[in-house]
Amino acid sequence: MEVVVQVPDQYLLDISAGELASKLKLSAALLMFRAGKFSAGAACEFAGVDRYTFLEACRQHRIDVVDYDPDELEADFAGLIQRANSCGPEIFGSVIV
């Protein structure tokens, strides 16, 4: 699908139409990702950028890329520590927390 956007020439003084199109696509992908409408992979594909470029853009715009509930994270760590302690010190050493 092709979308046409009319942009007055006065806004293209220091940027080419192609550069503006790329920036608009990346901005739209960031907004859709932040809203939960796109996965990171879908946002990269939409914007036509690699994952590293997309993650850097997320960092620049302060968009979290990991949405982990703090309670779930704490439970996962507790389970990991319990498993590590049950394996014995010969494997992991002592992991008592």
Sequence and secondary structure as in RCSB ss.txt:
>XXXX:A:sequence
MEVVVQVPDQYLLDISAGELASKLKLSAALLMFRAGKFSAGAACEFAGVDRYTFLEACRQHRIDVVDYDPDELEA
DFAGLIQRANSCGPEIFGSVIV
>XXXX:A:secstr
        GGG SSS HHHHHHHHHHHHHHHHHHTTSS HHHHHHHHT  HHHHHHHHHHTT  S    HHHHHH
HHHHHHHHHHHH HHHH     
